[in-house]
Amino acid sequence: MNPKPSPAGRLGLGERIAGEIKMALGSAFPAAGEPDAEIGGRDLVSGLPNTIVIPAEEIR
């Protein structure tokens, strides 16, 4: 059984935004109460701006 692909894989982000997300949410180990992130970028399929919410565990 394959895991469901993340919607974050379809979102184009700039290098600056990607670095900011990693610094704000990244961690080496899981922690209780990790925040979710609302991330805006360009949908790579449609080419339109899009916003998604991803859990901090996807950044790890």
Residue pairs with C-beta under 8 A, 6 or more apart in sequence:
6 54
6 58
7 52
7 54
8 39
8 52
8 54
8 58
10 43
10 44
10 45
11 39
11 41
11 42
11 43
11 44
11 50
11 52
12 41
12 42
12 43
12 44
13 21
13 39
13 41
14 41
17 39
17 41
21 37
21 39
21 59
22 59
24 37
25 34
25 35
25 37
25 56
25 59
26 56
26 59
26 60
27 34
27 56
27 59
27 60
28 60
30 57
30 60
34 55
34 56
34 57
35 56
36 53
36 54
36 55
36 56
37 53
37 54
37 55
37 56
37 59
38 51
38 52
38 53
39 51
39 52
39 53
39 54
40 49
40 50
40 51
41 49
41 50
42 48
42 49
42 50
43 49
43 50
